[in-house]
Amino acid sequence: MDALWAKHNGPKEWHPLVAHSADVAAVLEMLLRHTRLGHRMARLMEQDTLTEEQIQRFCALAALHDAGKANPWFQNRAFDQENRRFDPERTGDHVTPMVNMLYSEEKWTALSSAMNLDALYPWFGSQWDTMDWLRVTWSHHGRPVEPEDGPKNIWPGESLQRLSAVTDWAREWYPDAFEKAPPFDSENIQHLFNGALTLGDWIGSDTDFFGLSPGLTAPSDAIDTARCRAWNALQDLSLIPNRDIDSALTNILDGYSPYEIQEDIQDLPISREGTLTVLESATGSGKTEGALGRYARLFENGLVDSMYFAVPTRAAAKQLHKRIKGARDRIFGAKEPPVHLAVPGYLEADDEQGDRFNWRSEDVGPRGWAAESSKRYTASPIAVGTIDQVLLAALRNSHAHLRLAGLTRSLLVVDEVHASSVYMNELLQNVLSVHRKMGGHALLMSATLGSKARADFTGEDIPDFDDAKGQEYPRLSHVNGSTLEETDQPEAPGGNEKEVSFEFNEWIQKPECIARRAEQAAAEGAHVLVIRNTVKACQRLFEEIDERYSLRVINDVQEVAAPHHSRYCAADRKALDDRIETVYGKHEVEENRKTQIIRPTDGHVITVATQTVEQSLDIDADLLITDLCPMDVLLQRIGRLHRHNREGRRPQVHTKPHCIVLTPATRDLTASIDGDSGKGYPGPGLGSVYGDLRIIEATWRALAKRDERGEHLSIPDDNRTLVEEATHPDVIEEIASDDAWQIHAQAVREMAREETTDARNNVIDFDDWFTSSKNQFSGERLKTRLGDEGIVVALPDEVETPLGNTVEELTLSPYFFDRGNRPENGDASHAEPIADGFKFTFADETFTYTALGIQKQ
């Protein structure tokens, strides 16, 4: 290796530094010229497009991104110790040698002289701003880097002078960068530039696109080759979009006539300054297809390159993934671009599945690139994933800026948005704020959004209680640029109305009573769905259910009865998701030229589940039994009841939708409230999963009034009123005015303040410099959901799960451990089989993994 190397796989397989510098610069150049990233960066500078000088300056910076690889201690890493050109005992990385030269005036002077960096001062306004921008450039490995005094003699002899060549390459490739032009003066553009550069480095470092080329040492040859390879790579990755599509709603709906609400969504104004739309409409009213129509219009008009469809749970993402693939085929007339499942633990692009060890060998090729790492999910042309992947773009976690750069190109669709978590909504608002500042487009959808929650997103005033109850439903709220526009409100689509009768049973703590009632309905031929607020309550109830009726997962050896919740390994979760979708899902047949919806089983089945089934899943139960929960959540659960028209195909005694609401035996919820802490736990999940008992009380009162009058729930006509009766600030404050509730109200307010503070302390401040002290990363992994970060445990050997899959590692719920004593990820000390699964030891605790899931003994 006579020239400086950047990548190597032995002495004959290596890639020159000049070639790799060109590769990454060329990828960024193509991204800025041919995708929405260039327009998003221009928007942050209050421009419509980037000037040629600006594009070339960004690309010239990219050419400097790996300048530190000219350091001799890095170059030593390619050679055996006896063949090293410099101190044979010493090797090093390539970031530290550059960043630490920013530590002192003396070091900076030496670096600036060697690289002729004074030529960059006009780009940014001053020497100090230039140093900041170089830190942004050299922080392309996923986190900001901080200069330190560091080791002495980090550039021995004349090695520092090698760096002049790197600047010469940048000047040769991008000469207009060095012409006179106004400096960059926007703080938040640094964040997007870093993310775009990091994306460029990921692509430019992939040898499937940029093969190792030892002979590519001439700068002019390097950039010519790199531009050709970069264009081909972005084409292969579907990052340069083909906008020749069929955006007609009738096409997206496969020939069916669109609902008015779907037409109204597609026809909303589109601003290059960005938009935020909130759609409130009932379950089953075609919101998903409406979102696809919006995406198609924005895409066709060149305002987005991609779409990220965010849902609350992994199970919902898995099911929605199939629907989006079919729509993609119709919109693009082909199975391109790929649709990725953006869920950790899965590796799926369209119908191709694999694992991280043999993904490329299965001929998936570049179509699966964005699905190979959760860090790259948002770079997908079309992705369906959980909301967590979106929120990670806001947190001071590794590769947040990469996630942001991918996301900013997309229509961001957030399905089933609601107000249950103060912390998560604060993170989401942070993402939406910067997304719109960049000219991005977002669509939030919900069947059960209260007026206060909507106002938090749109910035409108909260209407008083009576006005809130009288607002239209469905409802479209549209922020076009910075203006909240008046929009015509669509009529509700017909055919989804249902009158739901309900009853209260004081069985929330009596699993044996719940089991007998569920078994009675199953014996009558019903598909029964029981939703508990906690995993523990779910597992306890499942043990009471007659196994003849339990949902069964079918593997190669046997059928295994199991509940549906989150405490399984990824493979078992997938098996459970697939099974409930099969048994409770939508299956259509043609009879007498009419479409009929059937199910593959005749009923006689009970599924005991948690919140894993309550949102986004297209499943249908004949009878719903549910724990008391907040009204918006309850309505989501009721959305799984008689979801489809199965006229003449339901058990005789279950032809009408009926919901059993499980309540505490004591009507006075304040009886459980502790006088010191202000917290209360009157039943599973009440006061813990759903911490604000005032909302539980408001929900109970709203339902009780209808029960006293003998009224049913008219869905969706009553949705607006029910949600406001249980969530409107006037209602909550009225409950809190009672002396018995005041200590709890104070505890809830304190908890909300703490969650808000935690969120604001954890997010990136996109309005401040990338290098600001408040934007430094602590190294702690910040969470998207408070208290919900799993603990990854590696097992000593591969073992078989009770559902017939194999597992080497699994994730434990943090709730297995005291909050102040939660262990880090680690290894189990041993694992051994037991009668119906296996057990293992971790952090001095014994756990079992049976068909019930993971439990601590």
N, C-alpha and C positions, 0 to 999 in steps of 0.2 A: 504494500500500500504506500505508494510514493506520495500521493496527495492526501489531504485531510479527509478522513472518513466520517460519515454520520451514522451509518448502519452497517452491520456486518454479520455474516454467517460463515466465518472462516476466511482465510487469506485470499481465496479466489472468488468469494461471493461477498461483495461489499458495495456500498453506495457512497459516492463522494459527498462531502459536505456541500459543495456548490450545487450538486444535483438535488439534494434534499431541500436546500434553501429555496431553490427554484420551484420544487414540487409544491411546497406549502404556500409560497407566494402566489403561484398560478392557481391553486384551488381557491384561495381567498379572492383572487381577481375574478374568477368565473362566478363565484357566489355573489360578489358585489355587482357585477355587470348583468347577470342573467337570472337572478332570483330576487325575491322581495327584500332580502337582507340589505341590499344597497339602498332601497327606498326607505327602509326602517331607520337606517343610520342617518339618512338625509332628513327624515322627519324630526329626529331628535335635535337637529341643527336648524329646524324651522325652514327647511328647503324642500322642494319637490323631488329633486334628484341630486346626487353627488356630482360635483364637478370632476373633470378629468384629473386635475391636480390632486383633489382629495382622494380619489380612488387610488392613484399611484402612490400617494403618501402612505395610505394604509397598507398597500402591498409591499412597499419598500420596508416598512416596519416588519412585516411578516418575513421578509428575506433575512432580517437580523435575528429572528426568533431563536435560532440555535447557534448563535455566534460563539457561545461558550464551549461548543464542541471543538473549537480550535485550541483549547487548553491542553497542554501536554499531558496532564494527569488523566484527562478523559481519553486522549489518544492512546495512552498506555493500555487501556482496557481491551484493545483488540489483539494484544500480543502476549505470548508467554513471557514469563518474567525475564528469561535470559535474552529475549529479543526486543525488549523495550528500549526506546531511544533515550529516555530520561531516567530519572531516579527509579530503578526497578522495583523499589519497595512501595511506591506510591501510585494510587489511582484515585480518580474523583469523578464527580458528576459534572454536568455542563451548565447548570443554573447558578450554583453558588459562585463560580468564578466571575460571572457577570454582575450579579446582584450585589455582591460584596464590594465591587468597585464603586458602588454608589454610596458607600458608607461615610466617606470623608472627602473633603475638598481635594486633598492630595491625590487620593486614588482616582477621583473623578477626573481630575486634570490629566492624569496619565492615560485614562481610558479614552477621554474625549480627543486627546491629541492623536492617539493611535488610530482611532476610527474616524477621525475628522467629523466628530459629532456636532461641531459648531454649525455645520451646514443644516442641521435639523432644527436649530433654535427658532428660525422664522415659522416653522410649521406649528409651533405650540405657544410661542410668545416669549419664552425666556429659557434660560439654562435650567432653572428648577423645574419648570413644567416638562421640559424634555426628559429630565431624569425620571419624573413620574410616569411619563408615557413609556419609557423603556422598561420600567418595573411592570407596567401592565403587559407589555409584550413578553417579558421573560417569565410572567406568571401564567403560562399557557398549559401548565400541567394540572389545572383544576382548582387552584387556590392562590390568593395573593402571597407573594414572597416578601420577606422583610430583610433589608440589608443588615449585616452584622459585621463586626470587626474581622472575624474569621481568621483562618490560618495565614501565616506570613508567607511571603514569596510565592503567591498563588499563580503568578505569571513570571516564571524564571527567565533569565537571559533576555533574548529578543523575541520571546514567544508572543508578547503582547502585540508586536508589530504585525503578526499574522492577521490580526483582526481588520487591518486596513483593506484586505482583499474582500472581506464580507461587505463592507460599505461600498467598495467599487462595484461589486456585483449588483447591489441594489440600485446604484446610480446608472449603471449600464441598462438594466432591465426596465427601470421606471424613471426616465430622465425628466419627465414633466413634474415629478414630485419635488424637484429641486428648483423649479421655476418660482417666481414671485407670486404669492397667493395669500389670502387672509388666513390667519392661524385658526386651529380648532379652539373653540372656547366653551364647549359644553361638557359639564361634568359627567352626565349619565351616558354620553357616547362611549366613554372608556369601558363601561360595563359590557355594552353590546359588542364593541370591537374585540374585547378579550374573549367573549363567547364565540364570535365568528372565527377568530384566529385559532381557538382551541378546536373547533369543528374542522377547520382547514388542516390542522396538524394531525387529527385523527385520520382524516381521509388521505392526506399526503404521506402518512407513515405506513399505509396499508400496502404491503407488497403485492397483493392481488391486482392493485391498480397501478402501482409505481414499482415495477420490478427492479431488483438490485442491478445496477449498471456500472461496473467498475470503470469502463472507458469514458463515461460521460463527465469529463473534467473541464471541458471548454465552456465558459459561461454562456456564450451565445447558443451553443448546442443544448446546454442544460435547460435554458428557459424555453427554447422552441419545443423540445421534447416534453417538458413539463406542461406546457399549455395544451398540447395535444392530448396528453394523458389525463389532465385535469378535466377537460371537456368530456372525454369519454367516460371518466369515472362518475361525474355528476349526472350524465345521461343514464349510465347503468344503475345508479342509485335512485333514479327518478327525482332528483333534486332540481333538475331543470325541467319544468313542466311542459307537457303538450296540452295546450288549451283548446284543442279541437274536440269538444265534447258535446253531448246532447243534454242540455240542462233543463229540458221540459219536465214539469212535474208529472205529467202522464207517463213519461218514460221512466222516471225514478220510481213511480208507483206501479210499474209493470203493466201499464194499460188502464189502471183504475183511475177514476176521476178524483182530482184532489179535493180535500175539504177547503172551505173558505179560509180557515186559519193557516193552512199550509201555503196558500196563495199569498196571503197577507205577509207572511214571514219572508217569502222570496222577494216580494215587491218592496220591502222596506228600503228607504234611501241608503245609498252606500257612499260614504265619505272617505276620501284619502287621508283624513285626519284620524280615522278609526271610529269604530262603533261599538256600543254595548247594548245588547237587546236582552230583555227579560220576558220570557214567555211563561205565563201561568195557564195551564190547561189540564183537563182531567186525564187520568190514566187511560190509555187506549184511544186518545184523540188524535194520534198521528204526529206527535211532537218529533219523534226521531226522523221521520221522512221530511217534516218541515225543516229540520236542521240540515238535512242533506240538500234540500232545495236551496237553502241560503248559501251553503258551501258552494254548490254548483254555480250559482250566479256570481258570487265573489271570485271564484276561481276563473270563470270564463272571462270576467272583466279585468283579470290580472291583478286583483287586490289581495289574494292569498295564493300561496303555492301548495298548501297542504291543510290537513285537518287533524286535530287531536280531539277525540271524543272521550271525555272524562266521566266516569261513573263511580258510585260509592264503593262498590265491592268487586272482588276478583270474579265471583260467580257471574255478576251482571256483565262484566267486561267480556267474559268468555262467551256468553250467549249473544251479546250484541255484535261481537266480531263476525259471526256468521251472517247476520242481517246486512252489515255494512259491505261485506264481500259481494253479495248479490246486487246491491245498489251500485257498487263500483263497476261491475260488469256492464250494467246498463248505461251508466253515465259516460264511461270511456269506450264502450264497445269492445272491451278486451280485459284480460286479467292483469292489466297494468294500469296504474302503478300498484305495487303490492300493498296489502292491508296487514298491518302488524298487530299482534296482540301484545300490548305493552304492560305485561304483568310479570314481575320477577317470579322465577320458578317455572315459567313456561318459555318455550322458544318456538314461535309460530309465525310464519309468514304465509298468508292465504291458507292453503291446505297442507303446506309442508311443515312437518314437525321434526324437531331434532333435539340434540343436547349440545352443550358448549364444546364437547370434545370432538364431535364428528359432523357438525353442522355444514361446513363448507364441502366436506367430502360427499354429502348427499345431494350434490348438484343443485343446491339452492342458489349458490353463487351470490352475486351482489344483492339479489332481491331480499335477502335476509339480514343485510348488514346492520340496519338500525335496530333490529330485534336482538342482536347478539349481546348487547350490554344495556342495562337500565339507564346508564348515563346518556345513551344515544337515542332513547325512545322518541324524544320530541323532534329528532331529525327525520323521522319517518314521513313519507309522503301522505299516508293515511294511517293513523294509529287509534286503537281502542284500548284504553287502559284505565287505571284508577286515578282518582283525583290526587292521590299522594304524589304521583310523578309530576303533576303541575305545581303543587305547592313546594316541591323541592327546588324549583327555580327561584324561589324567594328567600330560602334559608341560607345562612352562611355555612353551607356544607360544600364538600368537594364537588366540583363540576357544576355548580349552580349556574354559572354564566354560560356554559355549554348548553344546558337545558333551556335557558332563556333564549339563546340565539336560535335554537331549533323551533321553540314555541312561537316566537314572534312572527314566523312565516305563516303560521296556521290560523285558520278559524278555530278558536278554542270554544268547544261546546262542553258545558258542564251540566250534566243531567242530574235531576233530583237534588238541586241545591236547596238547602234549608238552613234554619238558624239554630240547630241543636248545639253546635260547638262555637263558642266565642273565639277560641284560639284559631280554629281552622278557617273561620270566616275572615278573621283579621289577616291571615296569610293570603287567602284568596283575593281579598281586596288589594293587597300589595301587588300581587301578580297582575290583576286586572288594570291597576293604575298605570304601571309601567308599560303594559301591553298596549293600552290605548294611546299613551304618549308617543309610542313608536308608530302609530297609525295602524295598530292591529285591530282585529275584529273578534268579538266574543259574543256567545249566545248562552244565556243561563236559562235552564228549564226546570219547572217544578209544577206539581199538581197541588201543592199545599204550602205556598209561600205566603206568609203574613205581610201586612203592609209595612210594618217596621223593618222587617228583613229586606224587603224590596227597596225601601228608601235608603238603606245602608249601601246598596249597590249603585242606585241611580242618582243619589244625592237630592232627591225630591223631599218635600216636607211630609211628615207622617200625618195622614188625615186623622180626625177624631174618630172615636169608636163607631158612631152611627154612620158616618160617611164611609169608613172603611168597609163596613158590612154591606153597603150599597154599591160598592164598586163592581164593574163588569167582571164577569167570569165566563169564558176565558178573557185574558187581558194581555195586551202587548205593551211594553214600555221600551222606548227606543231612544238611546242617547247617541246622537249623530254628531261626531266631532265632540264639541263641548256643550251641545244644546240638547236638552230633553224635549223631544218633539211630541206634539199632539198627534196621536194616531187613531185611525178608525178602529174600533174594537170589533173583532170577528164574532160571528154567531158560533155557538157550540155545535160541533158536528153531532148529528143524530146517531142513534143506534147503540150508544154506550150507557144509557140511563139504567139505573137499577134502584129499587127500593129495598134497602137492607134493614131487616128487623134485627134487633139485638136484645140481649139480656145480660144482667149482671149476675155473676156467681162469686161468692166470697171464698174462692178456692185458691187464691194465688199462692198460699202456703200449704195446699193439700193436693199433692201430686196424685194420690190414689183416687180422689174424686174426679180430677181432670181425666185420668186414664180411663175410668169407667165410662164417662160421657163420650170420649173419643171412640172407644171401642163399640159403644152402642151405634154410633153413626157409621163406623166402618162396617159393622155387621149388616147395616142397611144398604150397603153397597157404595158408600160415599168415599171420595178422596178427601181426607181430613188433613188440615194443616194447623199445627199448634205452634205458635211463636212465643217463646219465652224471652225475657229481658236479659238473662245471663246464661252463660254456658253451664254453670253449676246446676241451675234450675232445669235446664234442658236435659242434661245427663241424668239427673235424678228422676225426672218424669219418664224418660225413655226406659229406665229400668222397670217402671210400673206397667208399661204397655205390653199387652199380649203379643208375643213375637210373631204370631200368625199375621198380624196386621202391619207390622213395621215395614217402612221403606227398606228395600234390600238392594245392596250393590252386588252385581253379578260379575264374578271374575272367572278365570279359566278353571278353577277348581270347585268353587262353591258359591252359594249366595250368602251374603253377610248382612244382617240387619244392623242399621246404624242411624244415629241422629245426624242432623246437618248443622254444623257449627264450624268455627275457625280453628279448633285445636287438633288439626291433623297435618301431616306432611303434605307437600304440594301435590304429589301424585294421588294421594287419597282424596284431597279436596277436589281435584279434577274429576275423579271417579264419582264422588257424591254430586257434584254439579251436573255431570252428564246424566246421572240417573234420575235426579229430580226433574230435569228438563224433559227426559223421556216420559216419565210417568205422569207428570202434571202439565206438560207443555202443549203447544198448539200443533195439531196434526190435521191436515185438510184432505178430504176426499171428494170426488165428484159423484153426486147422486142426482139423477134426473136433471142433469145440466145445472145443478145448483151446488155450490161449495158448502160442504158440511164439515164441521170441526169435530174430530173424535179424539179419543185417547187410547193408547195401546193396551191399557189395562181396564178392567171392569170395575174399578174401585176396590173397596175392602182394604184400603191402605191408609196408614197414618204416618205422616212425617212430623217429627218433633224437631224444631229448628230454633235458631236465634235470628238476629238481625241480618244474617247472611242471605236471607231469602226475601226481605221485605221491599227491596227497591230494584227497579229496572228489570227483574226477571219476568219473563213472559210465561208465568205459570198460573194455573187455574185450579182452585179448590172448591169443593161442594159445600164444605163447612169450615169456618175459621174460628179457632179458639185462640185468644191472645191475652197476654198480660195487659193490664192497664198501662198506658204510656202516653206521652204528649200527643195532642190531637193530630198534629201534622204527621207524626209517625203512624198513629192509628189509621189514618186515611190511606197512607202508603200500604199498610198491611191489608186493609180492606180492598185495595186494588188487586190483590191476589185472589179475591173471592168472586166467583162467577164472572171471571174476567172475559170469557168468550161466550158466544152464543151457542149453546149446546142444546137447543130446544129438542125435547123428546129423548134426550140421551143422558139425563141425570136420574139418580135414584128417585123414586116417587115421593119420598118424604123430604127431599132436598132440592125440589124444583125452584124454590125461592131462596135468595141469598140470606143467610143468617150468621150472625157473629156473636160469640159468647165472650164477654169481657170479664176477665178474672180480676177481682179486686181484693184488697185487704179485708179481713173480717170486721175490723173496726173502721167506722166511717170517718172518724176524726183523725186526719193525717197528722195533726199537730201533736197527738198523743205520743208519737215516736220521736219528736224533736228533743234533742238534748239541750238542757237549759244553759250549758256552758259553751258548747261548740256551735250551736244553732243548726246542727245537721240531724237528719232523721232518715231512717231506713225502714219504712212500713212494709216493704215487700221486695222481692227480687228486682234489682235494678233501680228501684225507686229511691232516689236520694244518692245513688252512686252513678250508674250509667246515665240516668236522667236526674241531674243534681238539683234542679229547681223544682221543689215540690209545689210551688205556687202554680206552675203550669199544669202539673198533675191534678191539683185541686180544681183548677179552671176547667180542665177537660172533663173531670168527673161531674162537675156541676152542669156543664153544657149537655152532657149525655143524659144526666138524671132528669133535667127539665123535659126533655123529649120523652123519656121513659114514663114520667108521671102523666104526660098528656097522651100516652099511647101512640106516639108518632114514630115512624120509621126514619131512617136516614136516606134522603133523596140524593143519590150520587149521580152526577156531579153538582146538581143545583145547590145543594147545601154546603159545598166545600168552602166557599168564601166565608159564609157566616160561621161555620164551625171553627175554622182556623182563627178568625178574629176573636171569637168568644173565648178562645183558649190561649191566645198569644198577644193580643193587643195590649200595649202598655197601660191603658186606662183600666182594663180588667185586672191586670196583674197588680197594679197599685192599689186597687180597691181591696183585693184579698190581703195585701200586705198591711193595710191600715188596721186590720184586726190585731189586737194586742197579742193574741196567741201566735200570730205569724211574724211578728216584727223581728224577733231574734233570728229566725230563719232567713227572712228577707235581707237582713244585714249580712249574714254569712254568704248568701248567694251573690250579693253585690260585691263583696270582698273577693269572692272567687272569680267573678267576671273581671274585676280590675286586675287580679293577678294573672289571669289568662291573657288579657290584653297586653299587660306589661311584658309577660314572657314572649308573646308573639313579636312585639315591637323591638324587644331586645335581641331577638333571634334573626330578624330579617335583614337583608341587605338594604342599605339606604341608597337607592338608585339616584337620588337627587344630590348625592355627595360624591366626591372623587372616589374612584376605585381604590386608591391608595390611602384613603382616610383611615385614621385609627379605629373609627367605629365600624369599618368594613373589613377589619382583619378577622381571620378565621381562628377560632380557639383550638380547633382539633377535636373538640367534642362533637359527636354526631347529634345534630339537632333534629327534633322529631316533627313529623307532620300532624301527628295526633297525640295529644298529651297522654302520657302513661301507656301508650300503645306500641312502644318499640319492642319487638320481640327479641329474645335472647337465643342466638344460634348455637346449637350444641352438636358437636361432631361425635358420632358413635365410634366405638373401637373397631367394629367390623360392620360390613353391610348386613342388614337383617331384613326379614320379610315382615311387612305390616299385616295387621289383621284383615285388611281389604285386598291383600294379594299383591301388593307392590313391594319393591325393594327400596331401602332408604339407607343413606350413609350419614345424613345430618338432618336435623329438624329444628323447628323454632318453638321455644317455650314462651308462653304468655308471661309478661312481667308481673301479672297479678298473682303468680305462684309465690312471689317473694315480697317481703316487707319493703315498702317504698324506700326506706333509708338503707337497705341492705341487699340491693339487687346486684347479682354478679355480672361480670362481663361475658362476652361470648367465650366459649371454651370447649373442652373435651369431657365427655362422660367417662367415668372411671371404669365402668364395665357395663355390659348388657347381656342379658340372658333370657331365654324363652320362658314363658309361663303358659298356662293352659290355653288362654285365648289371646295371646299376643306376646309381648316381651316387656321386661322392666329394665331400668337403667338407673345409674346414680350420677347425680350432677350437683355440685356445690353442697355436698353432704346431705342431699335430699334424694329420696327414692321416688321414681316416677314409673307409672305403668302406661303402656300404650296398648289399648284394647279396641274393640269395635266402638266403645264409647268415646274414643279419642284419648288424648293425653290427660292424665290425672296425677296429682301429687298425693302420695300416700301419707 
